[in-house]
Amino acid sequence: MSGMVGPAVPAPAEGASRRLITGISELYTPFERFQDAALVLVGDRVEWVGEERDLPAAHAGSPSMNLGGRGVLPGLVDAHTHLVWAGSRVDEYVKRSAGADYEAILAAGGGIMATVRATREAPEAHLANKARRRFSAFLRGGVTALEIKSGYGLDTENELKMLRVARRLQSEGPQRVTTTLLAHVPPPDADRTAYVDGFVSETLPEAVRQGLADAVDVFCDRQAFTLEETRRILEAGKALGLRVTAHAEQLSHTGAARLVAELEGASADHLEKATADDFAALASSGTVATVLPGPAVLLGMPVPPASLTRPSGVKVAFASDHNPGSSPHYGLLPALQLATALGGYTVQEALIGGTAHAADALARPSWGRLEPGALADYLVVDGPEAMLPLYSWGHSRLHEMVIGGRSVWRRDG
């Protein structure tokens, strides 16, 4: 293969250093595979990628680093997490393993509401410390960028508290972060109309005014928000300039996926109950279908299969849905492995879904790719086969993580 070239490469910053990375046994962009590959970086961006034998002469004399025959993958992008929360749901996990129903637990005041109570009570500094530890766990699992939702506050004050924590993680780094204001569930004792009125007239505008949210999300399902309520919230968020997404077709079929498609949203997530027509509508609008294998498996539901998504041509992303109740996964690799094992997706489809398509679900097209103009976020694998991290369950097999051309983590020894 010849090296990749791109028509829209941003001009390097003045004085940006050029570096040549060689000694790459195998590299996925993720759409293409190169053997005996090389990368050229300028500042925090990729300028060239391809097989080393095709390296343009202009780059040959650049300062270089040899990776010693290791594989390289784009940095993983987790497009759906609930990383900021307090409390514990271990008891609920044990009860569900003995046959307790998830929706029944929620109806009895447990589940999400248990996390809401603990999150409301927690000081912001406590939330930040807990979230920072989770953030670090995702880093060690190869996640270079992720989305963080609110949703355990259920009032303006506490939703903004969660978003401030997410923004703090964004500023501290090293991973890239986007933030999402989530209308999760109405408080059980609230007047639904008044609650939606308040979310639209107060919570949304205040999150935007303070610069805390990049997107708006609604959980549209039984015991959550109706389709009509979801439309009102999403349309209000879109009018304020927020990216639109939704928890759609998870526990029941509501029509939320087609609503997101109608609103030209970036992604519709979950989709366990979605139909072929739903995926076709998402494909037509350019909306990413974000599949969350973790909660599907833990709640005893099927992972939306490749045989259903492929015919539509929809872009499929995979995400961890990290949360304390239905998906206590600390990283994206388990979701990618479950997508292959239970959803029938190829390993390369899983990789694309956890990198480039996940970045598209967040409207961040320069993330999750190794191509000219993309941000230089990549993983150096501890071995010559680049797909080792997706193969080795329980062991990430990573040697180093690079974000923006800078090494942020390297395995000792």
SULZIGI-V797862 format. One record per residue. N is the residue number from 0. OMEGA is omega in degrees with one decimal (999 if undefined). Layout:
N/OMEGA ; N/OMEGA
//
This chain:
0/173.9 ; 1/-179.2 ; 2/180.0 ; 3/172.7 ; 4/-178.0 ; 5/-175.6 ; 6/-171.8 ; 7/180.0 ; 8/178.3 ; 9/176.7 ; 10/178.3 ; 11/175.4 ; 12/-178.8 ; 13/179.7 ; 14/-179.2 ; 15/-177.8 ; 16/176.2 ; 17/-179.9 ; 18/178.5 ; 19/178.7 ; 20/-179.1 ; 21/179.0 ; 22/179.3 ; 23/-177.0 ; 24/-175.7 ; 25/-177.9 ; 26/172.5 ; 27/-175.8 ; 28/20.6 ; 29/-173.0 ; 30/179.5 ; 31/178.1 ; 32/175.4 ; 33/172.5 ; 34/-177.4 ; 35/-168.1 ; 36/175.2 ; 37/176.3 ; 38/170.3 ; 39/179.7 ; 40/170.1 ; 41/-175.0 ; 42/-177.8 ; 43/-175.1 ; 44/172.4 ; 45/175.6 ; 46/-178.0 ; 47/173.8 ; 48/179.4 ; 49/176.6 ; 50/-173.1 ; 51/-179.6 ; 52/-179.6 ; 53/-177.7 ; 54/177.6 ; 55/-176.9 ; 56/-177.9 ; 57/-178.2 ; 58/-169.2 ; 59/-177.4 ; 60/-177.9 ; 61/172.4 ; 62/-170.4 ; 63/174.1 ; 64/-179.2 ; 65/-177.3 ; 66/171.6 ; 67/176.7 ; 68/177.6 ; 69/175.7 ; 70/-179.3 ; 71/175.2 ; 72/169.9 ; 73/174.8 ; 74/-179.8 ; 75/179.9 ; 76/179.4 ; 77/-169.8 ; 78/-179.0 ; 79/174.6 ; 80/172.2 ; 81/-166.9 ; 82/-174.7 ; 83/178.7 ; 84/177.2 ; 85/177.8 ; 86/-178.7 ; 87/175.4 ; 88/-179.0 ; 89/-179.2 ; 90/177.2 ; 91/179.3 ; 92/179.0 ; 93/179.8 ; 94/179.9 ; 95/179.0 ; 96/179.4 ; 97/173.5 ; 98/178.6 ; 99/-176.4 ; 100/-177.3 ; 101/-178.4 ; 102/177.8 ; 103/177.0 ; 104/178.5 ; 105/-178.5 ; 106/-179.3 ; 107/177.9 ; 108/176.7 ; 109/176.8 ; 110/-178.1 ; 111/-176.2 ; 112/175.7 ; 113/177.8 ; 114/177.7 ; 115/-178.2 ; 116/-178.1 ; 117/-178.7 ; 118/176.8 ; 119/-176.9 ; 120/-173.5 ; 121/172.4 ; 122/-177.8 ; 123/179.8 ; 124/177.7 ; 125/177.8 ; 126/-178.5 ; 127/179.9 ; 128/178.7 ; 129/-178.6 ; 130/-179.3 ; 131/177.6 ; 132/177.0 ; 133/178.1 ; 134/179.4 ; 135/178.1 ; 136/178.0 ; 137/177.7 ; 138/-178.3 ; 139/177.4 ; 140/173.9 ; 141/-179.1 ; 142/-180.0 ; 143/179.8 ; 144/179.7 ; 145/173.3 ; 146/177.7 ; 147/-178.5 ; 148/164.2 ; 149/174.5 ; 150/176.7 ; 151/177.4 ; 152/178.2 ; 153/167.6 ; 154/-173.0 ; 155/-176.7 ; 156/-174.7 ; 157/173.3 ; 158/179.2 ; 159/175.6 ; 160/179.2 ; 161/-179.4 ; 162/176.2 ; 163/177.1 ; 164/179.1 ; 165/177.4 ; 166/178.0 ; 167/177.0 ; 168/178.3 ; 169/-177.8 ; 170/-179.6 ; 171/-178.8 ; 172/5.8 ; 173/-178.0 ; 174/173.4 ; 175/-175.4 ; 176/162.8 ; 177/-175.8 ; 178/-177.3 ; 179/172.7 ; 180/-175.9 ; 181/166.0 ; 182/-167.8 ; 183/175.5 ; 184/172.5 ; 185/174.6 ; 186/-174.4 ; 187/-176.0 ; 188/-175.7 ; 189/167.0 ; 190/-170.9 ; 191/-178.4 ; 192/179.5 ; 193/-179.3 ; 194/179.0 ; 195/176.0 ; 196/-178.2 ; 197/179.2 ; 198/-177.1 ; 199/-173.8 ; 200/-176.1 ; 201/-172.3 ; 202/180.0 ; 203/-178.4 ; 204/-178.5 ; 205/177.1 ; 206/178.3 ; 207/-178.7 ; 208/-179.0 ; 209/178.3 ; 210/-173.8 ; 211/-174.6 ; 212/173.3 ; 213/-173.9 ; 214/173.8 ; 215/-176.4 ; 216/176.6 ; 217/172.4 ; 218/-178.2 ; 219/-177.5 ; 220/173.1 ; 221/179.8 ; 222/175.5 ; 223/-177.2 ; 224/176.9 ; 225/178.6 ; 226/-179.8 ; 227/177.5 ; 228/179.1 ; 229/178.6 ; 230/-176.9 ; 231/-178.1 ; 232/-178.7 ; 233/179.0 ; 234/177.9 ; 235/178.4 ; 236/178.8 ; 237/179.2 ; 238/178.5 ; 239/176.7 ; 240/-179.5 ; 241/171.1 ; 242/-175.0 ; 243/173.6 ; 244/179.0 ; 245/164.0 ; 246/-169.1 ; 247/171.2 ; 248/179.6 ; 249/-177.0 ; 250/177.7 ; 251/179.4 ; 252/-173.0 ; 253/-171.8 ; 254/-176.8 ; 255/-179.7 ; 256/179.9 ; 257/174.7 ; 258/178.2 ; 259/177.4 ; 260/178.8 ; 261/-179.0 ; 262/-178.8 ; 263/178.6 ; 264/-178.6 ; 265/-177.9 ; 266/167.8 ; 267/-168.1 ; 268/-176.7 ; 269/170.2 ; 270/178.3 ; 271/-179.2 ; 272/-177.7 ; 273/-179.5 ; 274/176.4 ; 275/178.8 ; 276/177.0 ; 277/-179.9 ; 278/176.5 ; 279/178.8 ; 280/177.8 ; 281/178.9 ; 282/-178.2 ; 283/-177.4 ; 284/-176.8 ; 285/179.6 ; 286/179.1 ; 287/172.2 ; 288/-178.1 ; 289/-176.4 ; 290/-176.2 ; 291/-175.3 ; 292/-175.7 ; 293/-179.7 ; 294/176.8 ; 295/-178.3 ; 296/-176.7 ; 297/178.6 ; 298/173.9 ; 299/178.8 ; 300/178.9 ; 301/171.5 ; 302/177.3 ; 303/-168.5 ; 304/176.4 ; 305/-179.9 ; 306/177.7 ; 307/-176.4 ; 308/-174.4 ; 309/-176.2 ; 310/-178.1 ; 311/-174.9 ; 312/-179.8 ; 313/171.2 ; 314/179.1 ; 315/171.8 ; 316/175.2 ; 317/-178.8 ; 318/-176.0 ; 319/-169.2 ; 320/179.0 ; 321/174.9 ; 322/-173.5 ; 323/-174.9 ; 324/-171.4 ; 325/-179.1 ; 326/179.3 ; 327/177.6 ; 328/-179.2 ; 329/179.4 ; 330/-175.3 ; 331/-175.1 ; 332/177.6 ; 333/179.3 ; 334/179.8 ; 335/179.2 ; 336/177.0 ; 337/178.3 ; 338/178.7 ; 339/-174.6 ; 340/-173.1 ; 341/-178.3 ; 342/178.5 ; 343/177.9 ; 344/175.8 ; 345/179.0 ; 346/179.1 ; 347/174.6 ; 348/177.9 ; 349/178.9 ; 350/178.5 ; 351/-179.6 ; 352/178.7 ; 353/179.1 ; 354/-173.0 ; 355/-178.9 ; 356/175.3 ; 357/176.4 ; 358/177.4 ; 359/178.1 ; 360/178.5 ; 361/-177.5 ; 362/178.0 ; 363/-171.7 ; 364/177.3 ; 365/177.8 ; 366/168.2 ; 367/-178.2 ; 368/169.7 ; 369/-178.9 ; 370/-177.8 ; 371/-179.9 ; 372/179.9 ; 373/174.1 ; 374/-174.7 ; 375/176.7 ; 376/-177.8 ; 377/-178.1 ; 378/173.0 ; 379/-173.9 ; 380/-179.5 ; 381/-178.8 ; 382/-175.6 ; 383/-177.4 ; 384/-172.6 ; 385/-176.6 ; 386/179.5 ; 387/-178.6 ; 388/179.3 ; 389/-179.7 ; 390/-170.6 ; 391/-179.3 ; 392/176.9 ; 393/-179.6 ; 394/-171.9 ; 395/-179.9 ; 396/178.2 ; 397/177.1 ; 398/-175.0 ; 399/173.9 ; 400/179.3 ; 401/177.6 ; 402/-178.6 ; 403/179.5 ; 404/-176.7 ; 405/177.9 ; 406/-179.0 ; 407/179.5 ; 408/177.8 ; 409/179.5 ; 410/178.4 ; 411/173.7 ; 412/999
//
